Amino acid sequence: MKKIERRAIMCLFLACVLLVGVGVFTYRFFAYGDNWAAYEGNRDVYSEGDLAKGALFDRSGSLLMQNTAEGMVYNEDYYVRSSLMHITGDKDNNISTGANRALADELIGYDPINGVYTLNNAGENVTLTLDSNACATAYKALDGRKGAVGIYNYETGEILCMVSSPTYDPLDPPSDLSSDDMSGVYINRFTSATFVPGSIFKLVTAAASIETLDDAYSWQVYCDGSVDYGHGDEVTDLEAHGDVELSKALEVSCNCYFGQLTEKLGGGILEKYVDKAGLTKSYDIDGIETAESTFDYPDEGVSLAWTGIGQYHDLVNPCSMMVYMGGIAGGGDAVLPTIITPTTFLDKQLAKLPMFGIKKKSMLDSATAESLTEMMSNNVVNHYGSDMFPGLSICAKSGTAEVGGNKDPNAWFVGFLDDSEHPYAFAVLVENGGYGADAAGSVANDVLQDLIY
């Protein structure tokens, strides 16, 4: 009797193990089946080591790239091909954000019922949210300079422009490139790199001030062009600004003000608002992972002051900064970015559901977002000049980020359009470009004008 009982217990145990195993397999099948199907050893998907299925289109239906058994086919326009090389990828599969690596499961047309089977065995047509003409305009505006341009719809999350430079024509790649190329041409600077932000970071420091200090709007500093911290350490400005409060300090980008404001806030408060702004977060853009921004928070002194100004050890990812602009424009809530447009009936229905549709992150109080919007509009009207952006209701902040090594500073221009018909937020970086509004602001204007007019 005891022997039968032991055997029954053993059988019950094995049945439980089998049930758990089936459950684990079922979960992994639905969670990771697309990755399994996209494995490079799958001969139904790959031909001689290259993905042989799927085509990529922009939002207007223009072909960007198509995989065939004979190789990759690209758009016929040189500027479109070059501007979108970090999205379409190249023939040697060198680009980590290229479609055949980041979007392979979409291109092969995998689903849990049919696997990768389709009637014509050609995979799926994937439509991106990108506007290829705007991307080509961004590439031309960068004019061979290193940098990145990103623009997205802050109400829907659709990325309209994503360009990284340097780049190259995937139909005519340079012959002298190697896998350890020092120019960084293989890197998607918009999604996969971080840079010293300079004064665009003052928007984070300003938000922390507004939400934590009772005298945020009235607190004043007299700027005579420098603040001495002893031992040869100082915070400097290009000129003396006199008496400044928050709005004026943001308009003239007063380092002396924001350095002392950061000391008043303290490193702990600043860290909280950096995290709240989503800058240390990695965003998953339909399979493309962004780099996390990084910061240090000294306890006090000149290093803490420079941290709040956007220097010291601050490094920011351009995509994360674009999303933060979307958070300000969106009244405090940022819509997270997407790059794939739902095209099938099922995908369109799923996009309407909260768990699959538009995703948001709370970054600011609505009153804070409203105040920053007014200040950023004031920056354009009274400092950069509205004539730089004809016909655009633009709110922005420039940044001139010192990078050392006797190099010209990085030029930044970030912001959004306060326009319900064209709700676009943007981040533009021109490496070693010089003054932010001049170098990066002109790029932003060219692309925005292309999108709207």
N, C-alpha and C positions, 0 to 999 in steps of 0.2 A: 504493500500500500504506500509506504514511504517512497519507494522507488518511482511509482507512478506519479506521486505528488511532486517529486523533484523534477521529473521529466515534464510535467505540466507547467511548472514554474519556468523551466528552461525554454519551453516552447513559447510561453507568454512573453518572456524576455526577448527572445529572438523576433517575435512578432512586433514588439514595441520598437526594437532596433530597426526593423524593416520599415515600419511606419514612419519613424523619424527620418530615416534615410530617404524615403520617397518624398517626404515633405521638404527636406533640404534640397533635394534634386529639383523638385518642382519650382521652389523659390528661385534657385540659381538659374534654372532654365528660362524663366520669364525675366529675371533681372539681368542676366548676362548672356542670354542666347544670341543677341545681336553681335556681341564681341566674339563669341565662339564662331559664328558664321563668317565674320570678317577676318578670321585668322588667315595669315598669308599662305598656309598650306592647303587651303580650300581650292581645289582645281575648278570648281564650278564658278568661282568668283575671280580667280587670278589667272593670268596668262603669262607664262615665263616670268613670274615674280611681280607682275604689274597688275593693278586692279583693272579689270576689263569690263566693268559694268557701271552704269549710271552717268547722268549728265547734270550739269550745274547751269542754272539760269539766273539772271537778275530779276528784279521786281517787274520789269516791263516785258520780260520774255526773251531777252537777248541771250544767246548762248554764250556762256563763259568758258566752259570746258566740258568735254565729253570723253569718256573712257571707251575705247574700242579694243578688239583683239589685236589690232595693229599698232595701238598706242594712243596717246592723248591728243585730242583735237581742241584747239583754242579759238577764241574770238578773233575775227580777222583784223581788228583795230589794234595797232601797236600800243597805244596809250592805255586802252582797256586791259590788254594782256599784262602790261608791265605794272599798272597800278594795283591789279588784283592778284599778282603772283603769289602773295603771302596767303591768299585764300584758295585759289585754284590749285596751288602747288606747282612744282616743276616736274619734269619727266624723270628725274633721278630721285624723287621722293625725299628731298632734303629739308622740306619745310614742315615743321611740327604742327603748324596750324593749317596746313594745306588740306583740301577736302578729302583726298585719298587716305589721309591719316586720321584727321579729326572727325570727318563726316562719313567714314567708310560704311558704317551700318545703315545710314540713310541711303547712300548711293546704290548699295546692293539690293535694296528693296526687301530687307528681311522683315518677316512677321512670324509670330509663334505658330501659326497654322500652316502656312505654305513654305516656311523657310525662305529660301532665296529664289524659289521658282516663280517665273513669270511667263506669260504666253510667248513673248518674243525673246526671252532670255537676255534682255538688254539692261536689266536693273531698273532703277527708278530715276525719274526726273526730279531733281531737288531745286526748288525755287527759293532763292535767297531774298532777304529784305533789302539788299544793297541796290543802289542806283549806280550803274556802271559809268554813266556820263559824269556824275558828280565825283566818282572816284578818279576818273581820268583827269578831271579839272584839278583835283587835289594834287595829283602826281605832277601835273604841269606847274602848279603854283609853288610846290616845294622846289622846283627847278634844280634838281640834282643834289640838294642839301639833305643831310640826314634829318630824320624827324618822323612825326606821326600825325595823322589827322583822323579824328573820329567824330561823327555826328549821329545822333539818334533821336527818335521821336519819344519825348519824355512822357507821353500819354499812353503809347502802345508798347514801348520798349524796342521797336524795330530799328536796327542799325542801318542807316542809309549810306554811310560812308565809313570805310575802314581802310586806311592806306598807311603803309610803312615804307620808309626810304632810308638807305639805298635798296634798290630792287633791280630786276633785269627782265628782259623779254624771255619768257620760258621757251620760245621757239628759237632763240639765239642766245643761249647762256654764255657768259664769259668763259674762255678756255683756261684762264689762270686761277680759277677759284678752287679751293680745297676745303675739306671738311672742317679744318681749323681756321678758316678765313677770318682775319682780324677786323675786317670792315663791318662785320655783323650783318651782312646782306641776307643771311638765312633767317635772321631773327625778325619776328613780327613785333616791331617796337611798340605798337599800340596795345597789344595784349600781353606780351611776354617779357617786357623789360621795365625797369624803374629808373627814374631820373630825379635829380635835385629839383624841387618844385619852385624855389624862390618865392616871390610874393603872392602867387596864387594861393599858397597855403594860408595866407592871412585871412582868407574867408573862413577857415576852420577856427582859427584863433578868435576871430570876431564873433562867430556863433557861440563859442564857449563863454565869451564875455557877456553877450546879451542874455544868455540863459542862466548865468550864475552870479553876476554882479548887479547889485541894486543901482549903482551909479554908472552902468555901462555906457549910456548915451551922453552923460554929462562930464564924466571924468576926463580931465585935460592933462596934457603934457606940453612943456615948452621945448621945442626942438631947435637947437642951435647947430645941428649938423652932426653931432656925435655925443655918445655917452661913454664916459671913461670908467672902466671897471678895474683899473690898476694893473700893474705888471705888464703894461703895454697892450692890454686887452681893451677893445672898445667896439661899440656898435656905431656904424657910420651911415650917413645919408649923402647923396650927391649934392644936396643943398640944405640950408636951414629952412624949416617950414614954419617957425614961430609957434604960436599957440594952436594946438590941434586937438580935436575930440575924435570920436570913433569914425564918423562919416567922412570927415575931412582927411583923417589919417589914411583911410582906405582909398580915398580919391587920389591923394598924392603919394600913396604907398610909403608912408613914413616908417622907416626902420626903427628910429628912436622911440616912437610911440609904441609900436607893436612889441619891441623888445621889453620895454618896461611893463606893458600890459601882460605879457607872458609871465614875467616874474610875479606880478600881482595874482595871476591865476594859479600858478604853481604847476609843476610837471604832472601831478596826478590828475588834475582837472583837464589839462591838455590831452593827456593820454585817453581819458574817457571820451572826449569829443572826437578824437581821431578814430577811435573804434566805432563810435556812433555814426560817423560819416561814411563808414564802410571802406575806409582806405586800407585797412589791414586785412580785408577779406579777399579771397580769390573767387571771382565770378565764373560760373560755368555757362558759357554762351553756346548752348546746344552742342556741347562736346569740346569746345575750345576753352581751356582753362586760362584765366588771367593770372599774372604774377601778383603777389602780395606786396603792398608798400611796406617799408620798414622805417622805424624811428627809434631814437634813444631819447630818454627824458632825464637830463641832469637835474640835480636837486636845486641848484641855484646858479647865479653868476652869468657870465657872458655866454656860456654854452647853452644854457636854458633860454636866454634871450634870443640867440640866433635860431634855436629850434622853432620858436613861435613865429619867426620871420620866414621860415621855409628853407633854412640853410643847415648848418652843423652836419648831422648825419641823416637828415631827412631824404628819403627816396620814395617817389610816388609813381604809381603806374598810371599812364594816361587814360586807360579805360575807366579805372576807378574814379579818376577825377571827373570824367565826363558824366558818370552816374551820379556823383555828388552834385553836379550842376543840375541834373535832372531832379534831384531831391529838393533843391532850392526852388526850382521852377514849378515843381509839383506841390508846393505848399507844405513841404516837409517830408513827404513820402516819395521815395524814388522808385520808379518802375524799373525792374531789372531787365537788362538787354537781351534781345534774341536776334538770331540771324537767319533762321529758317522760317519761311512762310508756309502755314498749313495749306495743302492743296487738295487732299482727298476729303471725301465727305466725313469719314470717321475722325480725321485730324481736326477738321473744322468744328465738329461737335465737341470733341474733347477740349479744344481751346476755349470753349464757353464755360467749362467747369472751373470752379475756384482752384482746385488742386492741380489742374493742368494749364489753366489760362494765365492771365497776367499776374505776375508776382511782384510784390512791393516790399520795400524795406523802409521803416521809419527812421529818419535821420535828424530831423529838426522839429521844433514846435512850429506851428503854422505862423505864429506872430514873428518868430525869428526869421523864417523864410521870407515873409513879407518885407521885413526890415532890410534884409540882405538884397532883395530884389530892387528896392528903392535905391539903396546905396550903389549897386552895380549899374543901374540905369544912370545914376548921377555921374559915375565914373566916365561913361561914354559921352554924356552931354557936356560935362564941364572939364574933362581932362583929355580924353583921346580925340574927341570931336565926332559928332554925329555924321559929318560929311564923309568920314571914312567908310561909312556903312549906309549908303543911300537906300532909302525905302525899307530899312530894317529896324524893327523895334527891339534893339539889342541891349542886353544887360551883360556886363563882362568885367573881368579882372585880368590884367596883364601880369606877367612875371618875368623878371630878368635874373636868372639863377646863376650865381658864380660857381664855376666848376674847377677852378685852379689850373695849374700847369700852364700858365700864360695863355690860356685859351679864351676866346670870346665866350661870354655867358650864353647859356641856353635861353631861348626866347619862348615864352608860353603865352597863350591867350585862351581863356576858358570862359564859358558863359552859356547863354541861351537866348532864344527869341521869346519875348513876352507877347505872343501872338497865337491866338486860339486856332487860327487856320494853318499855322506852320509852327507847331510846338516842338522846336528842335533845340537840343542841348549839344554842346560841342566842347572838345578839347583839342588844341593844336599845339604841337611842340616843334620847334626848329632848333636842332642842336647847334650850338655855337653861332646862333643867329643874331645875337646882339640884343637890341631893345625889344621887349616883348610885343608891345602894341604895333610897332612898325613891321617887324619881321613876321610874327605869327598872326597878328591881327589882319594883315592883308590877305594871308592864305585863307583864314576863316571867312572873310568877306567874299572872296572869289567863289568858294564852294557853296556858301549859303545863297548867293545870288543865282548860281546855277540851279540849285534845288528849287528855288521859288519862281524864278523868271525864265 
